[in-house]
Amino acid sequence: MTNNRKHIALFVGQADESYQSRFITGFLKNAFALDMDVCVFSMYHKYQNTAIREKGESNIFTLMRPELFDGAVVLADTIQTAGAAEELDEWLHKNFHKPVLMIESKSKYFPSVYSDCRESIESLINHLVKVHGARDIAFLCGKQWHEHSQQRLRAVESALKKHGLSLPEDRIIYGDFWYLSGELCADRLLAGGRKLPDAVLCANDCMAIGLCQAFEERGISVPKDIAVVSYDSTIEGHTSPKPVTSAFIPAEELGEYSAGYMADRFAGRETPLFYAPPKLFMGESCGCIHEDIPKISVRRGEWGTVISQEGFDSVNNTMADDLISQTDLSGFAGTVYSYAFQLGAENFHLCLGDLWRYMGKSNDVHYGNDGYPDKMIYAVRFNKSFKDGIAGLDVTFDSCKLLPDLFEEREKPRAVFFTPVFSENACFGYAAVEYGNKARSYDDVYRKWIMLVAKGLEALRRYLEANRIQEQLNNLKSSKFAAINAAYENLDSEEKADYQLVTQILDNNLFTYKFQPIVSTKDGSVFSYEALMRSDTERNLPPLTIVRYADMQHRLVDIERSTFMNVLKIVENNLDKLGKAKIFINSIPGIMLEDDDLEIVKGYLEKLSDSVVVELTEEAELCDEDLERLKDILQRRNIKIAVDDYGSGYSNINNLLRYMPNFVKIDRALISDIQIKPQKQHFVKEIINFCHDNDILALAEGVETSDELRVAIILGADLIQGFYTGKPSSEFIGEINENVRKEIAAYHSEFVAGDNVQRYIAGKTNRVSLSALTKESISEIVVGKGAMIYKDITFYGTPGAKSNLHISIENGYKGRITLENITLTNSGKCPAVEVGENSDVTLVLSGDNILMNSGIIVPKTSKLTIEGDGNMVIVLNSPEFFGIGNLPDQATGELIFAQSGTIEIKGHGSTGVCIGGGDGGKVRMFSGQYILSTNGSRTVGIGSLSGDANVLIDSSNIIIDFNSQEGAAIGSVTGSSKISISKCAFKLRGDGSEMVGLGSLRGETAQVSVDISSLNMDIGGISLTGIGALRGTTRCEIFSTIVKFTLSGVDSLAVGGYSDDTFIRMNRCDAKWDIRNNLDTDCFADEENFRIINGSGRFIVNGKEIIRKNSID
């Protein structure tokens, strides 16, 4: 939308229904022609079955901002929610003082326009009377009070009168414009054995269809026994068993007229009255049999089918399942984005109230259907090109803008449909959909699709709210240190006995301790022990019982004092037995020792700092002041901190950052059955990754089975604690069970070797969600294995979502693989995409794709073709890197680039190639833009390191930033080069010791051909040349090309090498270069071998121009 372009708001109910859809099509067609923007605010239904839902749907009308629009059009008759049209009429009168037009409905304040039904109904009556001889004609009308019913009734009476016929009262049956009215009409006409009329004219197709069905069920044949016609003409009527003869309502024509009317109001012009000539659909329900009855085409407009393209109505559509399975709002947004392609729209937007980001975190998170919040989350932005997408909670905007880019300048007018996203009395936000320059409304697929999104949001809200409540209940039930306010008098006799026994334990320090080993995941050796409190009494009490009654007596501080004093003494007396192992001591949060006791404990801690870890529960959050005081005491004495039960209670990253512990103990609830719970695996892996990123050791506690042990190690845990590895003991065990140690060593070897790969075999569906695979802990996708249902596959991601996996293509695979907005964050141990031997793969880029840490391998026996209009960025950081091609010591297969987007490769390491292979291979580029950068010791932009380079570049734009001690921007380091460039723009900036722009550094020959291009090089180094073989034979032909070089280096040349075996021909070129060197020449070719034909040149060496002969052919 531009500042000069007019903006119109259109209000409608059920925009995908036949009449509304045709009106909108006509309106947009003319609005686009008149260069006007349109925003359509639509309910999903004309009316709902409950007041709450009616309010949720009509709430979309409150989104309209008067200051943004120049005019408004209201299809008031389609807004049948009680009072909604009247409220809108009043609101517009009060707040919108600009042109407003009402369609097919009266207004107290604004002009209206109607389609005139008289001529159409007269044509139908004429046909029944003149062609079929009908004399007794009944009329199935709409609601008696409805304005349209009255208009059509008057038209029927007038048409009959012209034939000398009348319409008796008993031949007028009032319905409600819906199918069931047909049954009512049939019963009325048949009541008392009355004679049927010759024909029935219905006020719309819905009632006509209902009437024909009712007649058939009662043994009456249409049209044999009675004729039926209709004023309305819909696809349903056309495709009925007997196509319904009907008159078209000129909805599309009225839409075109209305857009023109608004343009006239803006320009101050008068608009003539609306008129559209009658148009009939001649079916068979009247008794006619026509060979030329229009047939409804069942041909698709495109070859793709709903099933082949996994559309919304496909049997393979798993959108509902995927939405329902989401456990957070960000993931939900990503899932919505991944299915937005099903809409067939140019653009789709999902905007959620900002408050919903706290869904499930507070009971105050709610927004009703009373307008929309001021701040919105731009949760999803999808466009057909898959570029510049958004999926997440990071972007917000003010709802007064409707969409952030709504008023950005654009060349062509724009139509945007706004619809509500709600569930019952919860307003989540709104959605917007666009169809580019197509004049059309949204369809039933969009309506069903977006309502499914709303249901998914409600399911997520309920899930998160249930989890929040359950978590609160769990904390109340299981908290180690929850305050207990029960009165002693309320305890039963057994509880009172326990209470009294706890008093004795506290009074007499009747504690003993058991020590559970904590073992290393590398070899199963004992890393430390946790001191577990027990009662030293004849009747043992569980630790939580002791804590409970100590809390009731306000004596938790006695437990804290006894624990530290007792355990620290045990540590001091057993240092020889402990060796390097540490003791984890549990501390009760918020309980501080008295000064005298604290000084004693501080003394112990100073002596035993290498042997003690203080364990804080993360379940009861300390205030900042208490936490800083505790950390100061411990850090001053070099005491390490562990956070216990992470993943329960108040667990969150911010809280963890406050503690910044040395160890994190992952709560046993997350470890239990983790081998069969992918969501737990994903969450635990994220915790471990965070720990490792912040130099924290991750400890999995509560490990009770071999399967749990294996998964914990495979996920990267550093330490293990649990009954499976070692039960609590009164003594310090030196080592755990030998068999368990062997298990741990085996699992660790599996982890190191990467044998723990979870594979997904592609081919069951032609669209694969990387987000879904990531949730299932998949680390490798295999393409081409076994009997594939689909050989051509699309892998799609969501903007900002990273997937730590790689794609492996089996030997002999031939097919197309589309990458659509994916980000692969591979560890670098294996390629992001690995093509198998003897394969022919077409890689289609769609949207913005990113490969981190590794690239695409194509073996010598295979071919890779890259197509599509998307982009790809490959970021490489490793000693030996490759972008697209093969490893630095391997030859690549044939590489063909035919995409229209941009490929950007950033190579950082010692040795590597951005595009090509280390030992040669063919590279063919026929389109696209390439931005390559290298930083290393021995690198190549396009070509080969040690093998011969065979490079053809046509109709491409190439930018290379080259920083390497030795290398070739395009060509080979030690092999020969054959380079052909045509219709290209090539720009090189380089810096290093020894390098060549186009050609070979140490190869025997360089054959370079350039035609109709531009070459721009700025290189600095020691030994270098712009074009040629620096230490070999050069053959260079340049035609119709602009050449501009700036080179500096002790032994630098513009073209050719240090040998005089150099041949240069420039035909119709404009060549300029400025060389700084110690050679006092720009080329060692003999004069007769450096030919300039029909061109111009200015060649500067060390500030002096070299004059060369220009031949004219």
N, C-alpha and C positions, 0 to 999 in steps of 0.2 A: 504494500500500500504506500502511495506517495502522499505528500502533503497536499497536492493539488487535486488528487482523485477523490471523488465523493464516496462516502461509506454508508451503506444501507444495512439496517438491522431488519431481519425477517423472522417473525415469530410464527411457530407452527406446531401442531400436534401430530405425531407419527409421520415424520417426513418420508418414510419409505412406503406409505400406502399409495395406491394407484393415483388418485386425484392429486394429492400433495406432491408426489414425485413428478408428475407431469407438469404441474404448475411451476415447481422449482426449476425444472429443466428449461422451460420457456423463459422464466425470469432471468436465470443466469445467462442464457444464450444472448438475450438482449442487453443485459447489464455488462457483460464482457464486451459486446460490440460498442457500447456507449462508454466504455472505460470506467466502470464503476465497480468498487469492491462490495462484497456482500458477506455479512456474518449471519448465519442461520442459527437461531436458538430453538431447539426442538425437544419436545417431550417424546418418549418412546411410544406412548399410547395416547389416543385421544382422551381416554378416561381410564381410571384404574378401579380396582374392586375394593379398595379400602381408602379411608381418608388420609392415613399416614403415607401411603404410596403416592396418592395424588399430590400431596404436598412435596414429596421428594422429587417427583417428575417436574412439576410446575416451578420448582425452585430455580430451574435453569434460566427462567425469564429475568430473575433478579440480577443475573450476571451482567446484563447489558448496562453499559455506562453511557449516559446521554451525551457527555462531552466528546465522546469518540465518534459519534455518528451524525450524519446530515439528514437522514430520513429514516422512516420505519414503515414496514408493511406487515399487516397482521392478518393471518388466515384464521380469524376468530372462530369460524364455525368448526374448525378442526380441533379447537381447544375446548373439549367438552367436560373437563374437570369442573365440578360445581364451583361457580363463582370466579374461576381463574381468568376467563376472558374479560369479565366485567372489571375485575381488579386491575388487569393490565390496561384496560381502556382508561380507567381513572388515573392510574400511575402515569401513563403517557401524557394525559391531559395536564397533570400537575407538574411533571418534571421534564417533559420533552417538548419544547416550543419550536418545533421544526415540522416539515411536512410528514403527515401520517396518512396511510391509505388502508382502509378496511376492505377485506375481500369476502364477498358473499355474506355479509353481515352488517346490520345497522350499528351505528355508534352515536352516542349523544353528542360527540364532539368532532368527529372526523368524517370526511367524505368516504363513501363506499362505492364499490364497483361490483356488478353481478354479471354472471353469464345468463343470457336470456334463453329460457328453455322452451318458449312458445313455438318457434318455428320447428324445432327438433321434434317436439311432441306432436305437432300438427302433421309432420311427415310420417310419423309412426301410425297415427290414426288414419291418414290417407291410405297408407299401405294396407292396413287391416281391412278397411272398408272397400277400397277399389280392387285390390288384388285378391283378397280372400273372402270378400262378401260379408264381413262381420257386421252385425247390427246391434248385438247386445254385448257391450264392452264394459268390463268392470275395471276399477282402478285400485291397486294396492298402494296406498299412500304411506308416507312416513308418519312421524309423530304429529298429532293433530295440531299442536301449538307451534310446530316448527315453521319458520319462515319459508324454507324451501318446500315443505309439504304444501303449504298454502299456494305458493307460486305454481307448482306443478298441477295441483288440483284445478286451479283456474284455467291453466293452459289446456287440460284435458276437456274440461267443460266447453271451452271456447271452440276447440277443434271439432268436437262432436256436434256442436250446434250448427257448424257450417255444413254438416251433412244431414241436418234435420234430425239429429239424434240427441238424446238426453242422457244424463248420468244420475239415475235414481239414488237415493240415500242408501238403499240396501246393496247397491253395487259399489259403494265406497267402503273400503276396509282399511282401517288405520293400523299401521305397524310401527316399527322403530328402526327401519333401515337395516335390520339384521336378518340373518337366515331364518331364525325361528318364526319370524313374521309370516313366512310362506306357509308354515303348518297352520297357523291361526287363520290365514286367508282361506286355505283349502277347506277347513272345517266349517267356516262361516258360509262359504258358497255351497257346500253340500248339506247344510243343516236342513232337516225336515224333508229331505228328498226333493229339494228344489232343482229345477232345471239349471244346468250349468250355463254360464254365458258363453258366447262364441269365442271370446278372447279376454285376456287380462293384461293390462298395461301396468307394469311395476315401476315404482319410483327409483329403484336402482337395481343393479345386477345381483347383489347379495340376496335381496328378497325374491328376485326372479328365480335364482338357483334353488333357494329354499322351497319355493312354491312348486317348481317342477319335480323336485324330489318328493314332496308331500303327495302330489298327484300320483306319481308312479307307485308309491307305497300303498295308495288307496285304489290301485287298479285302473287309473285313468291315464290315457296315453297322451303325451304332448309330442307333436301337435295334432295327432289324429282326432282326439276328442275335444281338445281345447288349445287355442293358440296362446302363447305367452311372449310378450315383448317387454323391453325395459328402456328407461331413460337413464343411461349410464353405459359404459362400454369398457369392460375390464378383461384382462387375460383370462380370469376364471370363467367369465361368460363365453369368451371365444372358444375355450377349450373344453366346454361342457359336452356330454354325450350328444346332445343336440345343441349346436352353437346358438346362443341366445341372440336373436335379432334385437338390435339396440341402437340408440342414438348416442353419439359421443358427446360428453360434456367437454367443451373447448377449454380444458384446463391449461394446456400448454400455451394456447393463444392468449388466454387471460394473463398468464405469467409474463409473456412478452409485452403485452399491453401495459401491465402494471409497472414494469421496469421503465418503459417509455414515459409513463405518466410521471414517475418520480423525476426523471431527467427533465421533463417539461416544467415541473414545479421548481427545480433548481434554477432553470433558465428563465423563469417567469413567463412561460408560454402556456396557452390553453391546450387542452387535450380533447380531441373529438370523443364522442361516446363509443363505448366498446361494442363491436359487432363481429360475430364469426358466423359464416354460413353453416346451416345444418349439415351434418355428416352422419350417415347411417352405416352400421355394420349389418349386412344382410346375412343372417344365419338361417337355421332350420326350425327354430322353435315356433315360428309363425306359420309354418306349413310349406315354405319355399324349399325347393331342392335346386341348388345352384352348383354347377360344375366349377364355377369360378369363385366359390367361397374362399376368402383369404385363408391360407394355411399358416398356422403358427410355426415358424421355422424352429427346428430342434437343433440346428447346426450351431456349434460353438464358434465364437469369434476368433479363438486361438486354438492351436493344436493341443496345448496342455490341458489336462483334465483336473478335476477336483482331487482325484486320488493321486495322479502322477505328481501333482505339485503340492500334495499334502495340505489342501485347503481346509477350511473350517468344517465343512460337511464330509470330509474324508473319513472313511472307517478307521484310518490310521492316526487320526488327530488325537493327541494325548494332552491337549492344552488343559482341559479340566483337571486331569490327574496331576499335572505338573504345577498348576496354580495351588491346588489344595495341599500339596506336599511341602509348600514353602513354609519356612519357620522364621523369616524376618522380612521386613518391608523392602530392604534393598534387594534381596534375592527375588522377591515378588516382582519388583520393577524390572529386573533383568529378564525374568520369565515372560512378562508381558511384552517386552521389546522383542524377544526372540520369536513370538508368534504374530507380531504386527504385520508381517508380510502377507498373512492370510486375508487381510482386508482389501488388497488390491488397490490401496490408496497411494497417492503421491506422498502425503505426510500424515503422521498421526502423533498426537500429543496427549499425555496423561498428566494432569495437574492435581496434586493432592494438598489438602490443607496442611500447613507446616506442623500443626500440633500432632498429626498422626505419626510423626517420626518417633514419638514417645509411646507409641502403641504398646501395651503390655507392660509398661514401666510404672504406670500410675493409674489410679482409678478415676483421675480427673480428665483423662484423655477422651474427649467426646466433642463433636460439633454437630448440631442439629440442622435441619433443613430450613433455616431462616436466613438465607443469603449465603455468602461465601466468605471465608476468613480473609483478612487483609494480606496475609503472606501465604504464598503457595510454594510447594515443592515441584520443581520441573522434573517429575519422576521419569518420564519417558519422552524422548523425541526421536521419532523414527522417520526416515525418508526413504523413498524407493531406491535411491542410489546407494543406500547403506553407509552414507558418509555423514560426518558431524553428528552422530547419534549421541543420545544421553540415556543412561539407565542407572538410576541411583537416587541418592538423597542429597547430593552436594550442591545442586543449583537451585536457588530460590528466586522468586520475583514477586512483585506486588500484583494482586489480583485485579487491580484497577486497569492494568495493561491488557488483560485477558490472555495474551501470550506475549513473551518477551520481544518477539520480532514482528508483531502484527503490523506495525506501522513503518517498518523498514522500507526504503525505496526499492521498487521493483519495476521491471519493464512492463509487465502485464498485470491486469487486475487479478484479484484473488477472491476465492470463495472458501469460507471456513464454516464448518458445521460444529456447533457446541452442544453437547449433550450432558446430562447429569450423571454422576457416579455416586450412588447412594445405596443403602440397604435399610429398609424400614425408616427409622427416625435418625439414622446416622448418615450424615453428609460427608463423604470422603473427598469430594472435589468435583472436577468435571473433566471431560475429554473433548478433544477437537480432532476432526478429520478433514482432509482436503483431497481433491481429485484433480489438482492442476488446472489445466485449461479446458477440461471436460465439463460441459454444462450438464450436470446430473445431480441427483440427490444420493444420499447414502442408501444402502439396500438392507434387506432383512438379515444378511450375513453380519453386517456391522452391528445392527441392533442386538442380535443374539450374542455376538462376540463381546461387546462392551458390557452387556448385562452379566455375562459370565465373569468378566473381570471384577465387576462389583460384588458378585457372590463370592468370588475368591478372596477379595479384601475382607468381607465380613467373616469368612471362615478363618482367615489369618487373625483377625481381631479377636475372635472367640478363642482361638488356640492360644494366643499370647496372653489373653486375660486369664484363661484357665490355668496356664503355667504360672502366672504371677500369683494367683490365689493359692495354687498348690504349693508353690515355693514358700509362701508365708506360712502355710500350715506345717510344712515340713520343718521349717526353721523353729516353729513353736514346739514341735514334737521332739526334734533331735538336737537342738542347739546344746552344745557342751556347757555353755555359760549363760543361758537365758535366765533372766531374773524370775524367781519363783516367789509369788506373793501369798501362797496358800497359808492359812493359819494352822498352827499346830493342832488346834482343837478339831479341825476338819479331817485330820488323818485317821485312818483306821488303826486297829491295834498292831498289825504287822508293820505298818509304816511308822508308827510311833516307836516301835522297838528299833527299827533302822535308824530313826532320828537320834535316839539316845546312844546307839552304838557309834554313830558318827561323832557325837560329842566326845565320847571316850577316845576315839581315834585322834581327834584334833587335840584334845587335852594332853594326851600321852605320846603324841608323835608315833602312832602305831601304823607306820607305812613301811612297805617293802616295795621293791622294784624288779621288773623283768625287762630284759633288753632284747629288742627285735632287730635282727641284722638288716642293714640297708646295703645292697650289693651293687657293684659296677656292672653295667650292661656290656662291657668289653670282654670280661673274662670271668665274671661271677665272684670276684674277690670281695671280701667284706670291706666296705668303704667306711661305714659308721654303724651306730646303733641308736635306736630311739628308746629312751627310758620311759617305761609305761608304769604308772602308779597302780599299786594293789594295796589292800588292807592287810595288816599283819595281825589278824584276829582269828579266833576259832571259826567264826562264821564269816566267810568272805562276803564283802559287799562290792558290787560293780563300781567302777570309777565314776560313772555318771550319777549313781545314787549318792556317792560321797559328796560330789559337787553340788547336787541338788539340795541336800540337807545342810551342807555348809553354807550355801547361799541363803537358805531360810534363816540361818543363825547369824548371818552377816559375818561369816568367818572365812571367806574365800582367801583373804590375805594369809590365813594360817596354812592353807594348802600351798599357796605360792612360796611362803617362807620355808616350809618343810621340804617341798620339792627341790628348791635350789640348794638348801643346806645339805640335805641327805645325798642328792645325786652328785653334787660337787665333791663331797667327801669320798664317795665311792670312786669317782674318777681319779682323785688325788692318790687314793690307795691302790689303784690298779693301772697306773700308767704303763708299767711293763707289759701287762696283758693286752692293753689296748694298742700299743704300738702307734701306728700313724692313724688309726681309726678315731673317729670323733663320736661324741655323745650328743644326740639331739635332746634338748630339755624343753618341755612344754611350759609356756608362760601364759597365765590367764590375762587377757587383754584388759586394760583399764585398772588393774590391781597393782598398786605401788607399795613396796615394802616400807616399813618405818625406817627412819634414818639409821638407827643402830644396826638393824638387820641388813639394810642396803649396803652399809660400809663393809660388813663382813663378806657379803656376796661379791662386792666389787673386788675385794682382796683375792678371793678365790679365782674370779674371772681373769684377773691380771696374771696369775700364776698358770692358769690352765687355758689360755686363749687359743692354743693350737689344737686343743682337744674338745672344745665345746662349741655347739651351735645352739642358739636360742630360737625356739620354734614358736611363732606367733600365729594364732588362728586368724584367718582372713574373714571369719564369719561375723565377728563383732567389730565394727569399724571404729578405730580410735580417732579422737579428734586430733587436729594438727598439733596442738600444744603437747598433748601426752605422747604422741608418736615421736615428735622431735626430741623430747626429753629422753625417751627410751632409746632411740637411735644414738643419741649423744653418749649415753652410758656405755652402750655396746661398742660403738665404733672407736671410742677412745681407747678401748682395751683390745681392739682388733678381733672382736667376737663376730663371727659370721651369723647371718640371719636367715631363717627359713620361714616361708609363708605356708601354712598348713591348709588343707581342704580347699585348694583353689579350684574354682568351678562350682562352688555352692555359696549360699549366703549372699554376701555383698560383692561377689566376684565381678570385677571389671578391670580393664586395662589401666584406667586412671588410678584406681586404688593401688594396683600393683606398682605403678610408677612412684607412688608416694612411699611405699616400703622400700623399693629397689633392693630386694633381697639377694642373697647369694644362691639360694635354693628355692624352688617352687615345688610344693608337693601337690600333685594333681589328685583331686578328690576321688575316692574309691568309687563313687557313684558313676563317674565317667569311665572308669576302667572295667567295671563289671559288664561282662558279655560284650566287650568292645569288638570282638572278632565277628560278631553278627550284626553290628550296629554301625553302618557307614556314617551316619551323622555324628556319632560319638568320635569315630576315627577322624573325621574332618575337623571337629572342634579341638580334639587333643593335639592334632598335628599343628593347628594354628597356635596353640599355647606353647608347644615345644619350639616352634619357629621363633616366636616372640622371645622366649627365654634365650635361645642361642644368639639371636640378634643383639641381645643386651647382656651377654656374658653371664647368664644365669644357668645353673644346672637344673634340669627338669627331672623330677622324681615321680614315678608312677607308684602310688600306694594302693594297697588292697588287691594286689595280684594274687589270685587264688587258683588259676589253672594254667596249663601249658599254653593254651591258645591265647589267653590274655597276655602271658609273658611274651610270646612271639610278636604279637601286634604292637605291644608297647615298645619293644626294641626296634621293630621295623619302622615305627613312626619316629624314632630318634631319641627316645628317653635315655637319659644318662645313668639314672639310678633306679633300682627296683626295691620295693618293700612289700611284703605280703606273706601270707601263710605258705604259699607255694615255694617260695625261696627260703623261708626260715621263720619258724614260730618263735614267739617271745620265750626267753629262757632266763633263769636266775643267774646263769654264768655267761661270760663272754665267749661265744663259740668262735674259734679261730677261722673256720671256713664252713661253707654250707655244703649240702650233699653233693657228692662228686658228679652224679648223673645230671643234677640240675645245673651244675657249673658247665658241663659239656653242652647241655641244651643252650645255655646262654651264649657260649662261645660260637655255637653253630648258627644261632639266630643273628648274632652280631656279624659273622662272616657273610651271611645272606644279605644283611643290611648294607655292608660295605661294598659287596659285589653288585648290588642293585638287582639281585635275583628276586626281589620281592615285588616284581612288576605285576600290577593288576591290569589285565588287557581287556579291551573292548573290540570285538570282531564286528567291523562295520559291514553293512549290506542288508540289514533287516528293514531299514527305512532309508529314504533318500535325503532326509534332513536330520542331522545329529547335533544336539545341543552340548557344547563343551561345558557349560555350567552344570548341566545334569551329570555329566561324566565326572567332573571334579568332585561333586558331592558324594559320588560313589567311590572316591579314591582311585579312579582309573588313572594310570600313568602312561599307558601306551594304547594308541588306536591302530588296529591292524586293518589294512584295506587290501582286498583281493584274496582273502583266505577262504577256502571252501566254496560252496555253492552260494553265490551272492544273489539275493533277490534284486537288489539295485547295484549296478556297477558304477553308475554316475552318482556321486554323493556330495552333499553340501554340509560342511562343518561350520556352524554358526556360533558366534559368541555375542556378548553384550558389551557396549562401550564401558571401558574401565575395568571389566572383569578379566582377571588373569587365570590362565590354566597351566599348571605345571605338568605338562604331558608332551608327548611327541607322536608323530604320525609315521607309521611304518607301512610301506607299500610292498606287497609281496612280489616275488619274481614273476615276470611274464604278464603283469597286470596291464591292461589297455583300457583306459577310460578317462572320465573327466571328474576332477575333484575341485569343488568350489570352496574357497576360504572367504567367509563372510563375517567381517568385524571380529576376528579372533586375535587374541594375544596369548602366545605360547611362551611361558617363562621357563624354558628348559634349563636344567642344571649345567648343561654343557658337556655332560658325559656322552650324550648321543645327539644326533642331529634333530632339529625340530621336525623336519620332514626328510625321510630316507626312502628314496626310490630304489626298488629292487632291480636285479639284473634282467636284461632283455625285456624291459618295460617301455611302454609308450604312453606317457602321462600328460594330460592337459590340465594345467592348474589355472583355474579361473579366479581372478581377484575381484572381490565385491566389497565395497566399503573400505574401512581403514583397518589394516592388518599389521600386527607387530610380532616379530620373532626375536626373543631375547636370548642371548648367550650362544646360540647356535643357528645354523642356516639350513640349506636344502642340499642334500647329497644326491648327485645323479651319476651312477657308475658308467664306465666307458661303453657298455653294451646297450645303454638305454637312451631314450630321448625325452626331454621335457619341453613342453610348449606352455608359455604363460600368456593368458588372455584376460579379458575383462576390463572394466572401467574403474576398478578399485585401485587402492594404493597398498604398498607394503614397505614397512621399515624393518630392517634387520640390524640389530645391535650386537656386536661381537666383542667379547673381552676374554681372550685366552692366548696363551703363548703361540699356538698354531690355530689360525682361524680360517674359515671359509664362509662365503655368503651364499651364492648359488653356483653349484658346480661340484667340486670334490676337494678332498683333503690336499694339503700342500705337497704330498708325495704320490698323488694319484691323478690319473687322467680322467677328465669328465666326459660324459656322453654329450650328444648334441643338445645345445641349448637354443631354443627359439623364443624370442620375445615379441609378442604381437599384442600386448595390452596397450590401452590408451592412458592409463594412470601413471603414477610416479612410483618408482622403486628407489628407496634410499637405503644404502648399506654403510654402516659405520664399523670399520674394522680396526681393532686395537689389539696389538700383540707383537710377538717377535716376527713371525712369518705367516703370510696368508694371502689369499686372493679374494677379491670381492665377487667378481663374476668370472667363472672359468675354473680350471683345475691346475693343480701343481705340475702335472706332467702332460699338459696339452689337452686339446679338444676343440670342437667347433662351437663358435658363438655367433648367432644370427639375431640381429635386432632390427625390427621392422617398424617400430613405433614406440611412443612413450617417452617419459622423462626419467633420467637416471641421475641421482645425486650420490656420489661415492666419496668416502673419506677413509684414508688409511693412516695409521700411526704405528710404525714398527721398524724393524731392522731390514727385512727383505720382503717387499710386498708388491702386488700387482693389482691395478684397478680392474681391468678387463683383459683376460688372456691367460697366460701361463707363467709359472715360475721357472721350471726347468725344461719343459717340453716345448714343441713348436706351437705358436699361437696362430689360430686361423679365425679371424674376426671380420664379420660383415655387419656394417651399421648403416641403416637407411631410415630416413624420415624420423629422426630421434633428436632429443635434446640431452646433452651429457655435460654434467658439471662434476669435476673431480678435485678434491682437496687432498693433496698427496704429500705426506710427510714420512719419508723413509730413508734410511741410510743408503739403500740401493733398491732399485726397482724400475718398473715400467708402468706408466699410467694406462696405456693400452698397448699390449704386445707381450714380450717375454723377457725374462732376465737372462737366461743362458741358452734358450732355444731361438730358432729363427722365427720370423713373423711375416704373416701375410694379412694385410689390413686393407679393407675397402670401406670407404665412407662416402655416403651420398645424401644430399639434402638434409644435412645435420648442422646443429649448432654445438660446438665443442668448446668448453672452457676449462682450463687447467690452472690450478695454483699449486706449485710444488716447492718443497724444500727438503734437501738431503745432501748426501755425498755424491753418489753416482746414480744417475737416473736418465730415463728417456721418456719423452712425451708420447710419441707414436713410433713404435719400432722395437728394437732389441738392444739390450744393454751389452751382452757378451755373445750373442748369437752370431752365426755366420752371415746371415742375410736378413734384410728387411725390405719387403715389397709393400709400398704404401701407395694407395690410390685414393684421391679425394676429389669429389665432384659436387658442385653447386652447394657449398657449405661455408661455414665460418669457423676458423680455428683461432682461438685466443689463449695464449699461454703466458704465464708469469712464473718462472722457475728460478730458484736460487740453489747453488750447490758447489761442487768442485768439478767433477767430470760429468758432463751432461750434453744431450742434444735434444732439440725439439722434435725432429723427425729423422728416423734412420736407424742404422745399426752402428752403435758407437764404436765397436771394435770389429766391424765386418763390412760387408758389401751392401750398399744402399741403392735401391731403385725406387724413385719417388715421382709420381705424376699427379699434378694438381690442376684441376680444371674449374673455371668459373667460381672461384673461392676467394673469400676475404681472409687474409692471413695477418695476424698481429701477434708478435712475440716480444716479450721482455725477458731476457735471460742473463744471469750473472753467475760466474764461476771461473776459477783459474783456468780450467780446460773446457770451457763451454763452447758449443756450436749451435747454430740455428738449425741447420740441416746436415745430414750425412754424419760420417764418423771420422775417425782419425786416419783412415785410409783414403787414398785418392780414387779408390774403386767406388765412386759415387756418381750416380746419374740423377739429375734433377730437371724436371720439365714443368714449367708453370704456364698454363694457357688460359688467357682471359682472366687473369687473377689480379687482385689488388693486394700486394704483399708489403708489409712494413714490419721491421724488427729493429730492436735496439739491444746489442750484445755487449757485455762487459767481461773481458777475459784477459789472459796473458798470451793468447795465441795470435792476436792481431788479425784474425780472420773469422768469418762466420761459417766457412765451409771449405773443405779440402778438395772439392771436385775441380777437375780441370775446367778451364773457361768454356771449352766447347761442350762439356757435359752438364753445364748449368745454363739451361735455355729458358728465356722468358719470351713468350709469344703473345702478341696482342694484349699485353697487360701493362701494369705499372708497378713500380717497386721503389721502396726507399729503405736501404739497408745500412744501418749505423753500427759500427764496431768501435768501441772505446771513444765515442764522440765523433768519429770520422765516417763519412758516407762512402760506401763502396758503390761505384758506378758499374752497372751491368747493362749489356746490350739488350735491347728490346726488339725482337724480330717481329715482322708483320707478314702474316701469310695472306 
